[in-house]
Amino acid sequence: MAFIDTSKLSEREPKPGWHGRFFDSEGMSFAVYRIEAGASLHEHSHPNEEVWNVISGELEITIGGDSHRAGPGCAALVPPNTAHSIRALKESSVIVVDRPLRGAVGGTGRAALAIRFTSPVDLTRASGDARIVFPFEIRNLGRSEGSVRRIEIESCVATALPPPTRTAIPDGDLLDRIAVAAGAAHAASHEHPPLSLFEREQIGAGKAVFFLRGAVFYEDAEGERHHTTFCRIFDAAHGLIEPGKPGYNYGD
C-alpha cells in the first residue's frame, strides 16, 4: 500500500501521555505520536537507528548525554545503541522513524528487565581480605517472560566517573539462560576485591569515586534480543546511587 491515512489507524497509549498510531514500510517502522505536556520517555537504547521529527509543540530530547530543546521543524538523529530520553515541554506532535523494522514500537506486552541493588554496602568501612559483595536483583517490569542471556559488570575505583559509552547487543548464541517471569525477580551478586586503606580514605574524602556499571542482555518470548544498562556510584550518605547524569542508566 503506497498511501496510509494515519488518522484512521487505531490509537494506542503504550506509556502515560503518549498517544500513538503505528505502521511499517518494507524496511522501517513509523510512530505518529500526540504527546501530552509533561509526559516523558525513560532513558533507553535499541539497535535501531531512529529519527524524531517534531511537527508541533516542544520536546526536550537527550541523546548520549546531550540535551536539546526541539521545536517544530527540528529533526533529532539517534544513532544505534545510544542512550536517549524524551520529555514534552508542551503538548506536541511528532513522527518517529526506526530503521530497520522495530516490531516492538508501541508494544505493551513484552519483557522489560531492570537492575536493583538490594543491600547497602559501606565502602569506607570495608576492610580485611574479604571480597566485597554487592547483592542485586534482575526484576522483570514487563508483561511477559524475559530470558537473561548474559550479565556484564565492571567495578572500579577511579579519580572520576568515566563518560558513558555505547553498548552493542552481542550476536550469536549466548550460553546463559535465566528465565524471569513477568513481575518476578532473579537474585544475583557481584564481587569486588578488597579495598586498600588508601582507596577507602580517598573515597571517604571525595578524592576518588567507586563506580559499578554493566549490562544485562535478554530475549523476549519471540526470541528478540534486548538489553538494559546500569551504573551506580558510591555515596557515603546513601550507599550505591545512580550518577544523576544521562547516558548511564537505560533499557530497551
C-alpha positions as CSV (number, residue, x, y, z in Angstrom):
1,M,0.0,0.0,0.0
2,A,1.6,3.3,-1.1
3,F,-0.6,5.7,0.9
4,I,-1.7,5.5,4.5
5,D,-4.2,7.7,6.2
6,T,-2.7,7.7,9.7
7,S,-5.9,9.3,11.2
8,K,-7.7,6.1,10.5
9,L,-5.2,3.8,12.3
10,S,-6.2,2.6,15.8
11,E,-4.6,4.7,18.5
12,R,-2.7,3.1,21.4
13,E,-1.2,4.6,24.6
14,P,1.9,2.5,25.3
15,K,3.0,4.9,28.0
16,P,1.0,7.5,30.0
17,G,0.5,10.6,27.9
18,W,1.8,9.0,24.7
19,H,-1.0,8.5,22.1
20,G,0.4,6.8,19.1
21,R,-0.6,5.3,15.7
22,F,1.9,2.8,14.2
23,F,2.6,1.3,10.8
24,D,5.6,-0.3,8.9
25,S,7.0,0.0,5.5
26,E,9.2,-2.7,4.0
27,G,12.3,-1.6,5.9
28,M,11.2,1.0,8.5
29,S,8.8,1.4,11.5
30,F,6.8,4.6,12.0
31,A,5.1,6.1,15.0
32,V,2.8,9.1,14.8
33,Y,2.5,10.5,18.4
34,R,0.4,13.1,20.1
35,I,2.2,13.7,23.4
36,E,0.7,15.4,26.4
37,A,2.6,18.2,28.1
38,G,4.8,16.8,30.9
39,A,4.8,13.2,29.5
40,S,8.3,11.6,29.3
41,L,10.0,8.6,27.9
42,H,12.6,7.0,30.1
43,E,16.2,6.8,29.1
44,H,16.6,3.8,26.8
45,S,18.6,2.3,23.9
46,H,18.0,0.0,21.0
47,P,20.0,-1.3,18.0
48,N,17.8,0.6,15.5
49,E,18.7,4.0,14.1
50,E,15.9,6.4,15.0
51,V,14.8,9.9,13.8
52,W,12.4,12.2,15.8
53,N,10.6,14.7,13.6
54,V,8.9,17.4,15.6
55,I,5.7,18.7,13.9
56,S,4.3,20.9,16.7
57,G,5.0,21.7,20.4
58,E,8.4,21.4,22.1
59,L,10.4,18.5,23.4
60,E,13.5,18.2,25.5
61,I,15.5,15.4,23.7
62,T,18.6,14.0,25.3
63,I,20.9,11.8,23.1
64,G,24.0,10.3,24.6
65,G,24.2,12.8,27.4
66,D,23.5,15.9,25.2
67,S,20.2,17.7,25.7
68,H,18.4,20.0,23.2
69,R,15.0,21.8,23.1
70,A,13.4,20.7,19.8
71,G,10.6,22.7,18.3
72,P,8.6,22.4,15.0
73,G,10.8,21.5,12.1
74,C,13.6,20.0,14.2
75,A,14.8,16.5,13.5
76,A,16.8,14.6,16.1
77,L,19.0,11.8,14.9
78,V,19.6,8.9,17.4
79,P,22.4,6.5,16.4
80,P,22.1,2.8,17.1
81,N,22.7,1.6,20.7
82,T,22.8,5.2,22.0
83,A,21.0,6.2,25.2
84,H,18.2,8.8,24.7
85,S,15.2,10.1,26.6
86,I,12.3,12.5,25.8
87,R,10.3,15.0,27.8
88,A,7.4,17.0,26.4
89,L,7.7,20.7,27.4
90,K,4.5,21.4,25.7
91,E,1.8,19.3,24.1
92,S,3.5,18.0,21.0
93,S,3.1,16.1,17.8
94,V,6.0,14.0,16.4
95,I,6.7,11.4,13.8
96,V,9.3,8.8,14.9
97,V,11.0,6.6,12.3
98,D,13.1,3.5,13.1
99,R,15.4,1.6,10.7
100,P,15.4,-1.4,10.3
101,L,11.9,-2.6,11.3
102,R,11.2,-2.5,15.0
103,G,8.3,-4.6,15.8
104,A,8.1,-3.7,19.5
105,V,7.2,0.0,18.8
106,G,4.1,0.8,20.7
107,G,4.0,-2.6,22.2
108,T,2.9,-3.1,25.8
109,G,3.3,-6.9,26.3
110,R,7.0,-7.7,26.2
111,A,9.6,-8.3,28.9
112,A,11.4,-5.3,30.5
113,L,14.3,-6.1,32.8
114,A,15.7,-3.7,35.3
115,I,18.5,-3.8,37.9
116,R,18.0,-3.1,41.6
117,F,20.8,-3.3,44.2
118,T,19.2,-4.7,47.3
119,S,21.6,-4.2,50.3
120,P,23.6,-1.2,51.3
121,V,27.4,-1.5,51.4
122,D,29.6,1.0,53.2
123,L,32.9,1.0,51.3
124,T,34.6,3.4,53.7
125,R,34.3,0.7,56.4
126,A,35.2,-2.2,54.2
127,S,38.4,-3.8,55.5
128,G,40.3,-7.1,55.7
129,D,41.0,-9.6,53.0
130,A,37.4,-10.5,52.2
131,R,36.0,-9.6,48.8
132,I,33.1,-7.0,48.8
133,V,29.8,-8.5,47.8
134,F,27.1,-6.4,46.1
135,P,23.7,-8.2,46.0
136,F,21.3,-7.2,43.3
137,E,18.0,-8.3,41.6
138,I,17.1,-8.5,38.0
139,R,13.4,-7.6,38.1
140,N,11.0,-8.0,35.2
141,L,8.8,-4.9,34.9
142,G,7.2,-6.1,31.7
143,R,4.2,-8.3,30.9
144,S,5.9,-11.4,29.5
145,E,8.8,-13.7,30.5
146,G,12.3,-12.5,29.8
147,S,15.3,-14.8,29.4
148,V,18.6,-13.4,30.6
149,R,21.4,-14.4,28.3
150,R,24.4,-12.5,29.6
151,I,25.3,-10.2,32.5
152,E,28.4,-8.0,32.3
153,I,29.5,-6.0,35.3
154,E,32.6,-3.7,35.9
155,S,33.5,-2.2,39.3
156,C,36.4,0.2,39.8
157,V,38.0,3.0,41.9
158,A,38.9,5.9,39.8
159,T,39.6,9.7,40.0
160,A,36.3,10.4,38.2
161,L,33.4,8.5,36.6
162,P,34.2,7.7,33.0
163,P,31.9,9.0,30.3
164,P,29.0,6.9,29.1
165,T,29.7,4.6,26.2
166,R,27.6,2.8,23.6
167,T,26.6,-0.8,24.3
168,A,26.2,-3.1,21.4
169,I,24.0,-6.2,21.7
170,P,26.1,-9.3,21.0
171,D,25.2,-11.5,18.1
172,G,25.2,-15.3,18.0
173,D,24.3,-17.8,20.7
174,L,24.8,-16.9,24.3
175,L,25.2,-19.7,26.8
176,D,23.4,-18.3,29.8
177,R,19.6,-18.6,30.0
178,I,17.8,-17.4,33.2
179,A,14.1,-17.2,32.9
180,V,12.5,-14.3,34.8
181,A,8.6,-14.3,34.7
182,A,6.6,-11.1,34.4
183,G,6.6,-9.3,37.8
184,A,9.3,-11.7,39.2
185,A,12.9,-11.2,40.1
186,H,16.2,-13.1,39.9
187,A,18.7,-12.7,42.8
188,A,22.4,-12.4,41.9
189,S,25.5,-10.7,43.2
190,H,28.8,-9.1,42.1
191,E,32.1,-9.3,44.0
192,H,34.9,-6.7,44.1
193,P,38.4,-7.3,45.5
194,P,39.2,-5.8,49.0
195,L,39.9,-2.1,49.1
196,S,43.1,-0.8,50.4
197,L,43.2,1.7,53.3
198,F,44.3,4.4,50.8
199,E,41.4,3.7,48.5
200,R,38.9,3.8,51.4
201,E,40.4,7.2,52.6
202,Q,40.3,8.6,49.0
203,I,36.6,7.6,48.6
204,G,35.7,8.9,52.0
205,A,37.3,12.2,51.3
206,G,35.7,12.6,47.9
207,K,39.0,12.4,46.1
208,A,38.1,9.2,44.3
209,V,34.9,7.6,43.1
210,F,33.8,4.0,43.3
211,F,31.6,3.1,40.3
212,L,29.8,-0.1,39.3
213,R,28.3,-0.4,35.9
214,G,27.2,-3.1,33.4
215,A,24.6,-4.5,31.1
216,V,22.0,-7.3,31.1
217,F,21.3,-8.9,27.7
218,Y,18.0,-10.7,27.4
219,E,15.4,-12.2,25.0
220,D,11.7,-11.9,24.9
221,A,9.2,-14.7,24.2
222,E,9.7,-14.2,20.4
223,G,13.5,-14.5,20.7
224,E,14.2,-10.8,20.0
225,R,17.2,-9.7,21.9
226,H,17.3,-6.5,24.2
227,H,19.5,-5.0,26.8
228,T,19.4,-2.9,29.9
229,T,22.4,-0.9,31.2
230,F,23.1,0.4,34.7
231,C,25.6,2.5,36.6
232,R,25.9,3.1,40.4
233,I,28.4,5.3,42.3
234,F,29.1,5.1,46.0
235,D,27.8,7.9,48.2
236,A,28.9,7.9,51.8
237,A,25.4,9.0,53.0
238,H,23.3,6.8,50.8
239,G,25.4,3.9,49.5
240,L,25.1,3.0,45.9
241,I,23.2,5.6,43.9
242,E,22.6,6.4,40.2
243,P,25.1,9.0,39.0
244,G,22.3,11.5,38.1
245,K,23.7,12.0,34.6
246,P,22.1,10.9,31.3
247,G,23.6,8.1,29.3
248,Y,24.3,5.6,32.1
249,N,21.0,4.0,33.2
250,Y,18.8,2.9,30.4
251,G,16.9,0.0,29.0
252,D,15.3,-1.0,25.8
